[in-house]
Amino acid sequence: TATELRVSGAALQSPDLPEGAEIAFDGGQPLAFFALGMFSGHPHDLASLVPDSNSEEPASHVARSVWRFERPDPYGSYAVCEYGAAGKVQVYKRISDAARSCTATVRNDGARRVVVAAAFECE
C-alpha cells in the first residue's frame, strides 16, 4: 500500500451539476494515506467492519489490526486503503472468499507519526 496516492486525469461525475457544467480534480499534490479498513460488501455501502483485535508496538512504531472471518461474507469482504482528507478517496479490493483472516499493518516514523508503510495480508 502506498503512503501517498498520486492521481492524474480522474474522470469525475456528479448528478448535481447543472447541464453543460464539468467537474475537475487537481491531481498536482499526492493524497496522504489516511487509514486501512475492511468492509462487508462494496465500500460505497459503508459497512465498515470492526477489527477483532488491535495491537501497537511502540518501540517499532507498528500498529496491527486483525479481522477474522468464520465464513465467507455473502456480500463479499473488501480491503480498503483510504487517502486524503478524512479518507474520502478509497482504493479497494475484494478479498478471496477462502480468506479466514486479514491483518493490516501500519508503521510510522515515530517522530511526527507520519505513516511510512502500510499493508494488508489476508490468508
Backbone hydrogen bonds in HBPLUS format (Angstrom, degrees):
<---DONOR---> <-ACCEPTOR-->    atom                        ^
c    i                          cat <-CA-CA->   ^        H-A-AA   ^      H-
h    n   atom  resd res      DA  || num        DHA   H-A  angle D-A-AA Bond
n    s   type  num  typ     dist DA aas  dist angle  dist       angle   num
A0033-PHE N   A0003-THR O   2.95 MM  30  4.99 138.6  2.12 153.1 140.3     1
A0005-LEU N   A0031-LEU O   2.83 MM  26  5.02 155.5  1.89 140.9 149.4     2
A0031-LEU N   A0005-LEU O   2.90 MM  26  5.02 167.3  1.91 141.5 138.8     3
A0021-ALA N   A0018-PRO O   3.01 MM   3  5.54 163.4  2.03 138.5 141.1     4
A0084-GLY N   A0032-ALA O   2.79 MM  52  5.23 156.6  1.84 149.7 157.7     5
A0034-PHE N   A0082-GLU O   2.74 MM  48  5.27 154.3  1.80 153.5 144.5     6
A0035-ALA N   A0082-GLU O   3.31 MM  47  5.13 154.6  2.38 121.7 126.0     7
A0082-GLU N   A0035-ALA O   2.75 MM  47  5.13 172.7  1.75 162.4 162.2     8
A0037-GLY N   A0080-VAL O   2.88 MM  43  5.16 145.9  2.00 149.5 154.2     9
A0080-VAL N   A0037-GLY O   2.81 MM  43  5.16 161.9  1.84 161.5 158.3    10
A0049-LEU N   A0038-MET O   2.77 MM  11  5.48 174.5  1.78 150.8 150.0    11
A0039-PHE N   A0078-TYR O   2.88 MM  39  5.07 150.5  1.97 143.5 152.4    12
A0078-TYR N   A0039-PHE O   2.94 MM  39  5.07 160.9  1.97 145.5 151.0    13
A0040-SER N   A0047-ALA O   2.89 MM   7  5.41 165.8  1.91 156.6 156.9    14
A0041-GLY N   A0076-GLY O   2.64 MM  35  4.95 161.0  1.68 161.8 162.1    15
A0045-ASP N   A0042-HIS O   2.89 MM   3  5.73 165.4  1.91 129.2 134.1    16
A0046-LEU N   A0043-PRO O   2.93 MM   3  5.31 163.7  1.96 115.4 120.9    17
A0052-ASP N   A0066-VAL O   2.70 MM  14  5.73 138.4  1.87 147.1 160.4    18
A0053-SER N   A0066-VAL O   3.24 MM  13  5.30 147.0  2.36 142.7 146.1    19
A0066-VAL N   A0053-SER O   2.89 MM  13  5.30 159.9  1.93 152.1 155.6    20
A0055-SER N   A0064-ARG O   2.85 MM   9  5.26 151.2  1.93 151.9 156.7    21
A0064-ARG N   A0055-SER O   2.81 MM   9  5.26 162.6  1.84 150.4 155.4    22
A0057-GLU N   A0062-VAL O   2.73 MM   5  5.20 159.6  1.77 163.3 168.5    23
A0060-SER N   A0057-GLU O   3.09 MM   3  5.68 130.3  2.34 115.9 127.3    24
A0061-HIS N   A0057-GLU O   2.87 MM   4  5.81 116.5  2.29 147.2 163.7    25
A0062-VAL N   A0057-GLU O   3.31 MM   5  5.20 156.6  2.37 133.4 134.0    26
A0061-HIS N   A0058-PRO O   3.28 MM   3  4.83 146.8  2.40  90.9 100.5    27
A0108-ASN N   A0061-HIS O   2.96 MM  47  5.53 155.9  2.02 153.6 159.9    28
A0063-ALA N   A0106-VAL O   2.83 MM  43  5.30 160.1  1.87 155.4 162.3    29
A0106-VAL N   A0063-ALA O   2.91 MM  43  5.30 163.1  1.93 157.1 162.2    30
A0065-SER N   A0104-ALA O   2.94 MM  39  5.20 152.1  2.02 145.1 153.6    31
A0104-ALA N   A0065-SER O   2.83 MM  39  5.20 163.3  1.86 155.9 161.1    32
A0067-TRP N   A0102-CYS O   2.88 MM  35  5.28 163.0  1.91 156.1 162.0    33
A0102-CYS N   A0067-TRP O   2.88 MM  35  5.28 150.9  1.97 148.8 156.2    34
A0069-PHE N   A0100-ARG O   2.82 MM  31  4.80 168.5  1.83 131.0 131.3    35
A0076-GLY N   A0073-ASP O   2.95 MM   3  4.94 156.4  2.01 106.9 114.7    36
A0095-ILE N   A0077-SER O   2.81 MM  18  5.79 166.9  1.83 157.8 161.9    37
A0079-ALA N   A0093-LYS O   2.93 MM  14  5.46 157.8  1.98 161.6 156.3    38
A0093-LYS N   A0079-ALA O   2.99 MM  14  5.46 147.9  2.10 149.7 159.4    39
A0081-CYS N   A0091-VAL O   2.83 MM  10  5.19 166.2  1.85 156.7 161.3    40
A0091-VAL N   A0081-CYS O   2.83 MM  10  5.19 163.2  1.85 155.4 161.2    41
A0083-TYR N   A0089-VAL O   2.79 MM   6  5.14 156.9  1.84 153.4 160.7    42
A0089-VAL N   A0083-TYR O   3.14 MM   6  5.14 165.9  2.16 158.0 154.2    43
A0087-GLY N   A0084-GLY O   3.02 MM   3  5.18 160.5  2.06 129.9 124.9    44
A0088-LYS N   A0085-ALA O   3.24 MM   3  6.11 150.0  2.34 126.4 130.4    45
A0099-ALA N   A0096-SER O   3.11 MM   3  5.51 161.3  2.15 110.7 116.3    46
A0123-GLU N   A0101-SER O   2.93 MM  22  5.67 156.2  1.99 155.0 162.5    47
A0103-THR N   A0121-GLU O   2.78 MM  18  5.24 159.2  1.82 144.8 151.1    48
A0121-GLU N   A0103-THR O   2.89 MM  18  5.24 139.8  2.05 140.4 153.0    49
A0105-THR N   A0119-ALA O   2.86 MM  14  5.35 162.6  1.89 155.3 161.2    50
A0119-ALA N   A0105-THR O   2.90 MM  14  5.35 147.9  2.01 149.7 158.7    51
A0107-ARG N   A0117-ALA O   2.85 MM  10  5.18 167.5  1.86 150.3 152.6    52
A0116-VAL N   A0107-ARG O   2.84 MM   9  5.88 164.9  1.86 150.6 155.6    53
A0117-ALA N   A0107-ARG O   3.25 MM  10  5.18 145.0  2.38 149.3 145.6    54
A0109-ASP N   A0114-VAL O   2.87 MM   5  5.55 145.6  1.99 144.5 153.7    55
